[in-house]
């Protein structure tokens, strides 16, 4: 009989699925005991990354490290344990007139995971990565010691851990800055683009906006390749809101959240259904340009509105493939990538294009650099590895790289930007895969 701490573990893409030892505790002394008694350990937050990034031979789940430590309302600084979710932070701070400076496309990630992945959002070109606003964190190292890491104290560990994918130790607590807001709403403009030329022009014209993102129909070919919808937004001021939103502008009404009750059969998601979805999504906006006010959850976290949406891809699971290509060759590179996807028949109805600005050079393990990034969801099937290899080749040709938080299949040559991490204690299955493929 297997011990009860051996269990099936997978991340949000349901691929790969492994049977490994996973434990969780809120006692720092128990965490130290776990670290010292195992040769290979990796921390795991809420499991909302994709691929094998937070899977390992021995997994420590930070879910029980879920307490808030302090909230400085005057200066907008919050401190909490690493297992606290961004959704829980928002519940506390938004009614007080604060928001996250940087947030990924789901609010159900842990604070520790946000640091380990150095997450980016729709505002990287304007406000950088999550790490720009991290003041300090406490890290348990390979000897079980708890060290405080900041730009001034243990700065080498601070910068190695930022975007370091958990390979430097277990983040226990973190302190970070928040952004002032007047309302919980976003002033949004949605603009349809007929092709790649137009969407790139719109991104360039929108660089003064704080938030920009585009949905792309990745199955279009010829003159319509890159057909898309750009969404750009700013936090709304109270005086801008329509009258019906001015009452309690920092509080949102609770919404009904449906749940996908079962894994969809494999035949449901195919090239035809993806093509139909993309057509309907593009056509649902009748006008060329629409201006409105929407709540922050709808703007930042549209997929969070549906619980367990990952089941739509079936039991075989899915991967998310995200790359960045330098700005000067971004249009040509994206055209090649979209042509390759369209020809493969492996369509993605969650294809998201964003513009990255210059990254902080001190955050040397962070994924972004100045350029265009495209994130795509692909259902796992027998043809997918061939497509990933083709995409890898294009990304490499254009001097790009892929995002380790999403990776589960890519070649090591595109994932080797992790530097100064040679600690054999904290090892993920992803890291072993990359090393073994070298």
Residue, then its C-alpha position, 0 to 999 in steps of 0.5 A: x500500500x502506498x503511503x497516504x502522502x503519495x498522490x496524483x499531482x498535476x497543474x492547471x493543464x492536467x498534463x503531465x500527471x505524476x504520482x509524487x509525495x506532496x505535503x503541506x504544513x504551516x509550521x516553519x520547523x516542520x517545513x525545515x524538517x521536510x527540506x532537510x529529510x529529502x534530496x529533491x524538493x520543489x515548492x508548489x502554490x495553487x497549481x495554476x501554472x501550466x506544465x511541469x514547473x512546480x512538480x518534483x520528486x518531493x513537493x511542498x505545497x504552500x496552501x497552508x501558508x495562507x495568513x496575512x501578516x500586516x496591511x499598511x493602509x497609509x502607504x499601500x504595503x501588504x505582507x502575507x505568507x506565500x500561499x495567500x492567493x492574489x484573489x484573497x489579496x484583492x478581497x482585502x485591498x480593493x475595498x480600501x482603494x488599492x489594487x495589484x500593480x501587476x497581475x497575471x490572467x488569473x487571480x487564483x495564483x499564490x503570492x509565492x508563485x507570482x514571485x517565482x514566476x515573476x508574473x507579468x500582466x497587460x501592463x508590462x510595457x508601462x509598469x514591468x513585472x511583479x518583482x518591481x513592487x516586491x520589497x522583501x521576502x523570507x526564503x528557506x534555503x537548502x540548509x533549512x535557514x530562513x533568510x530575508x531577501x531584498x534589494x539591500x539584504x541577500x540581494x544575490x538570493x533576491x534576484x536569483x529567486x525572482x523568476x527562479x521557478x522555485x529552484x533557490x528555496x521555499x518562499x515563506x512570506x512576502x511584502x510588496x507595494x500596492x497601487x492606489x485606485x478610486x474605483x473597482x472599474x476599468x475604462x475600456x476601449x475594444x477595437x477590431x483589427x482585420x489583420x496583423x498589420x493593423x493590430x501591430x499599428x494599434x499596439x504602437x498607437x496604444x503604448x500610452x495606455x496602461x493596459x493593452x492586450x489582444x485576442x487573436x484568431x490564430x486560424x486565419x490565413x492570407x489577408x486575414x492572418x492576425x485578425x484580432x480585437x485589441x482591448x486597452x484600459x485604465x483604472x476609472x476615476x470616480x467622476x468618470x463612472x456612469x451614475x449607476x456605478x457611482x454608488x459603492x465604486x470600490x465594491x462589486x456585486x457577487x456574480x453567479x459562477x458556473x462550473x464545468x461539471x465534467x471533462x469534455x469528450x475528446x471530439x468536442x474540441x477540434x479545428x472546426x469547433x475552434x474555428x466556429x468559436x473564433x468567428x463568433x467571438x470576432x463577430x459578437x462585437x458589431x462595431x469597429x470600436x466600443x467604449x465602456x466601463x467594466x469591473x476589474x474582474x471582467x477585464x483582468x480575469x475573464x476565464x476566472x468567471x468559469x470554475x474548472x474551465x480546464x476540463x473543457x480540454x478533456x482528460x488528455x489535458x492541454x498545454x499553454x505555449x507562450x513565447x516572446x519575440x524581439x520588437x523589431x522582428x515581432x510582426x514577421x515572427x508572429x506571422x510565421x508562428x500564426x501560419x504554422x499554427x493555421x496549417x497544423x490544424x491545432x487551433x487555439x481559441x485562447x490566443x493572447x497577444x501582448x506588448x512587453x517593454x524593457x525589463x529590469x536587467x537586475x531581474x535576470x531570470x525573468x521571462x519578458x524582454x522588449x517585444x511581443x508575446x503570444x500565449x496559446x492553449x493547445x489540446x494535447x494530442x498525437x500531433x502536438x509535439x511536432x507543432x511545438x518543435x516547429x514553433x520552437x524552431x521559429x522562436x529560436x530563429x527570431x531570437x525569442x524564448x519561451x515562458x517556463x511557467x507555461x512550458x512542458x514540451x519545449x527544447x532546452x535551448x529556449x528555456x536556459x535563461x535561468x542563471x546562477x541556480x546550481x542548487x541540487x536541493x530544489x529541483x523540479x521535473x521541468x528543470x530535470x527535463x531541461x538538463x537531461x535534454x542538454 
